[in-house]
Amino acid sequence: MNWRVGFFRLWIVLTASWIALVGLVAYGEVVPLSRNAFSDLIPVGPLVLKYAIAALIGPALLFGLGAIFLWIGDGFRRNSH
């Protein structure tokens, strides 16, 4: 059993789910603003940037933590020498 490949696949599935969820929440907030009569006066750029950062920071942190824990786990393996 290859733990690295399994955890990487799990990370991919969780990342795709997280980005889809953040996208749905952002869509629900941005689209009603664009249907407003004053939609050209409402800046959506900062709102989209906020959701883009929220969508990417979580998976990046999870990937980093996973890499650190796998690196620590490698330190406990026996040497084959």
C-alpha angles and dihedrals in degrees: 000000000000109000095186094057092044094050091045091053090047089051091052092052093046092047093051091048092048094049091048091050093048089046092054092049091047091047090052090054101039101043097058088052091055092054092057119107088236095046093127089061095051112086109220096173095088090045092053090046090052092054093043090055091046090051095051106035095063096054091043092054092045091050091049093049091048091051091050093050092048090049090051090048090053089058091064095055120108118250115247092216 
